[in-house]
Amino acid sequence: MSGAVRHAMPDPTPDPIGDAAQEWLLLFATGEPTADDLRRFDAWRAADPRHAAAYDEARDLWNDVGDLHQAFAAPPRRQAARPARRRLLAAGGLLAAGILVAIVAGAPLWRSLLADHRTGVGQQTMVTLPDGSTAWLNTDSAIDVAFDDARRRVTLLRGEALFDVVKDPARPFDVGAVDGRITAVGTSFAVRDLDEAATVTVVEGAVRVTSPAGMGEGTLVAAGQQLAYRRGQAPDAARTVDPGDATAWRRGTIAIRDRSLADALREIERYRPGRIVLLGDITRFQPVTARIALRDIDGGIAALAATHRLQVVHVTDYLVILR
């Protein structure tokens, strides 16, 4: 019929090897594979060269779709798809949809829309604020800035930032994080928003922390101290810390001090796109103290794995398994 719209239909030809490859990739990406799963995967992959080729094809597609979040900031590019890719795209729609859901769930779109300044995973940047103060944004972070004649206000929407504040007694400098408020006149301090909890570390001077915002007189936190609070709860007592550890990312390293291996890997994961999965009995691993160079995160993961006699498996660029 003239003017009729033709819809591309998926290739109906069965592809059991491709289906199996996608099932393995989905297990690694969205589940918690066991040691037995990994043994069965190794046996399946080694059984037939077509298995390895199909899995590599699925992994390449995953890596391509893993950068979907860039589509929100840049126009799409037209690319010619090979027939095999077309079949994989049709059969793997659930995979792509799952990745997109994970991206949106991990970094809510509304936060990005509200942000005046932001960084991606693994990025850091310096922002000069209207009064001459500076905000150093760590990996995957976003801030909103609202200054007026009476007050200087920054909202940490996600992630972590280090503030060097120009003194202005007539205009307090506030940082909102979670549902609390950190107030300073002239000082240097870092604020971190992670897992519905905020952590405030003072490098120089002092700040007053009030949580929830506007309730009570707040807690004074001095240089060399750190304070944490959760949404809707009063702040914990301030404790003495090494501010250099909390702000090591400003000098190109991740500082980990006496933390479990699982916690250390979660911290490293903040600076690397994708997931790092630790298999095995996590209680048998010794606490970790280390410094990981941001320019060589994969090398740091390998060093931690070697220390704990673990094998590193790079399933895709976005999925690393330690077993």
C-alpha positions in Angstrom: 0.0 0.0 0.0 1.3 3.4 -1.0 2.5 5.4 2.0 2.3 2.5 4.4 4.8 2.4 7.2 7.0 -0.7 7.3 8.2 -1.9 10.7 11.4 -3.9 11.0 10.7 -7.3 12.5 13.1 -9.3 14.6 14.9 -12.2 12.9 12.8 -15.2 14.0 15.6 -17.7 13.4 16.4 -19.5 16.7 19.9 -18.8 18.0 20.4 -21.0 21.1 24.1 -20.1 21.3 23.4 -16.4 21.3 20.6 -16.9 23.8 22.9 -18.8 26.1 25.5 -16.1 25.8 23.0 -13.4 26.8 21.8 -15.4 29.7 25.4 -15.7 31.0 25.9 -12.0 30.6 22.7 -11.2 32.4 23.6 -13.5 35.3 27.0 -11.7 35.7 25.6 -8.2 35.3 22.4 -8.4 37.4 22.8 -11.4 39.6 25.3 -12.8 42.1 27.1 -15.7 40.3 28.4 -18.5 42.5 31.7 -20.3 42.1 29.8 -23.2 40.5 28.3 -20.7 38.0 31.7 -19.6 37.0 33.0 -23.1 36.6 30.0 -24.0 34.4 30.5 -20.8 32.4 34.2 -21.6 31.8 33.2 -25.1 30.7 30.5 -23.7 28.3 32.8 -21.1 26.8 35.7 -23.6 26.2 33.4 -26.3 24.7 32.9 -24.5 21.3 34.6 -21.5 19.7 31.2 -20.3 18.7 30.3 -20.0 22.4 33.3 -17.7 23.0 32.5 -15.6 19.9 28.8 -15.3 20.9 29.7 -14.2 24.4 32.2 -11.7 23.1 29.5 -10.3 20.8 27.1 -9.9 23.7 29.7 -8.3 25.9 30.6 -5.8 23.2 26.9 -4.8 23.0 26.8 -4.4 26.7 29.8 -2.1 26.6 28.2 -0.1 23.8 24.9 0.3 25.7 26.8 1.0 28.9 27.4 4.5 27.6 23.7 5.2 27.0 23.7 8.0 29.6 25.8 10.1 27.2 22.7 10.2 24.9 21.1 12.7 27.3 23.9 15.2 26.6 24.8 14.5 23.0 22.8 13.8 19.8 22.7 10.1 18.6 25.2 8.9 16.0 24.0 6.9 13.1 25.9 3.6 12.7 25.5 0.7 10.3 24.7 -2.5 12.2 26.0 -5.9 11.1 23.3 -8.5 10.6 24.5 -10.3 13.7 24.2 -7.1 15.7 20.6 -6.6 14.5 19.6 -10.1 15.7 21.4 -9.5 19.0 19.7 -6.1 19.4 16.3 -7.7 18.7 16.8 -10.6 21.0 18.6 -8.6 23.7 16.0 -5.8 24.2 15.6 -6.8 27.8 19.3 -6.5 28.3 19.4 -2.9 27.0 16.3 -2.0 28.9 17.8 -3.3 32.1 20.9 -1.3 31.6 18.9 1.9 31.0 16.9 1.3 34.1 20.1 0.8 36.1 21.5 4.0 34.7 18.4 6.0 35.6 18.0 4.4 39.0 21.7 4.9 39.9 21.7 8.6 38.9 18.1 10.1 39.0 17.5 12.3 36.0 15.8 15.0 38.2 19.1 15.5 40.1 21.0 16.0 36.9 18.4 18.5 35.6 18.7 20.5 38.8 22.4 20.6 38.9 24.3 23.7 38.0 27.6 21.7 38.0 28.2 18.0 37.8 30.9 15.3 37.1 30.7 11.9 35.6 32.0 8.7 37.1 35.8 8.9 37.5 35.8 12.7 36.9 36.8 15.6 39.1 36.5 19.3 38.5 36.9 22.7 40.1 34.0 25.2 40.2 34.6 28.9 41.0 31.5 30.2 42.9 30.1 33.7 42.5 31.9 35.0 45.7 35.3 33.6 44.7 35.0 30.5 46.9 35.8 27.2 45.2 34.0 23.8 45.1 36.0 20.8 44.0 33.6 18.1 42.8 34.6 14.5 43.1 33.5 11.5 41.0 29.8 11.3 40.0 28.8 14.5 41.9 26.4 17.4 41.4 25.7 20.7 43.1 23.1 23.4 42.8 24.2 27.0 43.6 21.9 29.8 44.9 23.6 33.0 46.1 21.9 36.3 47.1 22.7 39.4 49.1 21.9 37.7 52.4 23.2 34.2 52.1 25.4 31.9 50.1 23.8 28.5 49.5 25.0 25.3 47.8 23.1 22.1 47.6 25.0 18.8 47.2 22.6 16.8 45.1 24.8 13.7 45.1 28.4 12.6 45.5 31.1 14.6 47.2 32.6 18.1 47.2 35.4 20.0 48.9 34.7 23.6 49.6 37.3 26.4 50.1 35.2 29.3 51.4 36.0 33.0 51.2 35.3 34.8 54.5 32.2 37.0 54.5 30.7 37.3 58.0 27.7 39.2 56.6 26.8 36.3 54.4 27.0 32.8 55.9 28.0 30.0 53.6 25.6 27.0 53.7 25.8 23.6 52.1 22.7 21.4 52.1 23.2 17.7 52.0 20.6 14.9 52.6 18.2 16.9 54.8 20.9 18.7 56.9 22.8 22.0 56.7 26.5 22.7 57.1 27.2 26.4 57.8 30.7 28.1 57.6 32.0 31.6 57.5 35.5 31.0 56.1 36.9 27.5 56.1 37.8 24.4 54.1 35.6 21.3 54.5 34.3 18.3 52.5 30.8 17.0 52.3 29.9 13.6 51.1 26.3 12.3 50.3 26.2 8.5 49.9 23.5 5.9 50.7 21.1 8.4 52.3 23.9 9.6 54.7 26.1 12.7 54.8 29.6 12.9 56.1 31.3 16.2 56.9 35.1 16.5 57.2 36.7 19.8 58.3 40.1 20.6 56.9 40.5 24.1 58.2 38.4 26.3 60.5 35.1 25.1 61.8 31.5 24.5 60.6 28.2 24.0 62.3 26.1 21.0 61.3 22.3 21.0 61.7 20.2 18.0 60.8 17.4 17.9 59.9 17.8 21.4 58.5 16.6 24.1 60.8 16.2 21.9 64.0 18.2 22.8 67.0 21.5 24.7 67.4 23.5 22.1 65.6 26.9 20.6 66.3 30.2 22.5 66.0 32.9 20.5 64.0 36.5 21.7 64.2 39.5 21.2 61.9 40.6 17.5 61.9 37.1 16.3 62.9 34.5 14.4 61.0 30.8 14.1 61.6 28.1 11.9 60.0 24.3 11.9 60.0 21.5 10.0 58.3 18.3 11.4 56.8 15.9 12.5 59.4 18.3 11.8 62.3 20.4 13.9 64.6 24.2 14.1 63.8 26.5 11.6 65.4 29.2 12.8 67.7 32.2 14.4 65.9 35.3 12.2 65.8 39.0 12.9 65.1 40.2 11.9 61.6 43.0 12.6 59.2 41.4 15.1 56.8 44.1 14.1 54.2 42.5 10.6 53.9 39.0 12.1 53.3 40.3 14.4 50.6 43.0 12.2 49.1 41.0 12.2 45.8 42.1 15.8 45.4 45.6 14.5 45.1 44.8 11.7 42.7 44.4 8.8 45.1 41.7 6.8 47.0 42.7 6.4 50.6 41.4 3.3 52.4 42.2 2.8 56.1 41.3 -0.3 58.0 38.2 -1.2 56.1 36.8 -4.6 55.1 37.7 -5.7 51.6 34.0 -5.5 50.5 33.9 -1.9 51.8 37.2 -1.1 50.0 35.9 -2.4 46.7 32.6 -0.4 47.1 34.7 2.7 47.6 36.8 2.0 44.5 33.7 1.2 42.5 32.6 4.9 42.9 35.5 5.9 40.6 35.0 3.2 38.0 32.0 2.7 35.7 30.1 -0.5 36.3 30.2 -3.1 39.1 32.9 -4.9 41.1 31.6 -8.2 42.5 33.4 -10.0 45.4 32.6 -13.8 45.6 33.3 -16.0 48.5 33.1 -15.8 52.3 33.8 -12.1 52.9 34.4 -12.7 56.6 37.7 -14.5 55.9 39.4 -11.5 54.4 41.7 -9.2 56.4 40.9 -5.5 56.8 42.4 -3.3 54.0 44.6 -0.2 54.3 45.8 1.1 51.0 46.2 4.0 48.6 44.9 3.4 45.0 46.0 5.7 42.2 43.0 7.1 40.3 45.0 6.8 37.1 45.4 3.1 37.6 42.3 1.8 39.3 42.4 -1.6 37.6 46.0 -2.0 38.8 44.8 -1.2 42.4 42.1 -3.8 42.1 44.6 -6.4 40.9 47.0 -5.6 43.8 44.2 -6.0 46.4 43.2 -9.3 44.8 46.7 -10.6 44.9 47.1 -9.6 48.5 44.0 -11.7 49.3 44.9 -14.5 46.8 41.9 -13.8 44.6 41.5 -14.0 40.8 40.3 -11.0 38.9 37.9 -11.7 36.0 37.0 -8.9 33.7 33.6 -10.1 32.3 33.0 -6.8 30.5 34.5 -3.3 30.8 31.6 -2.7 33.2 31.8 -5.8 35.3 34.8 -7.1 37.3 34.6 -10.2 39.5 37.0 -11.1 42.3 36.9 -14.8 43.2 
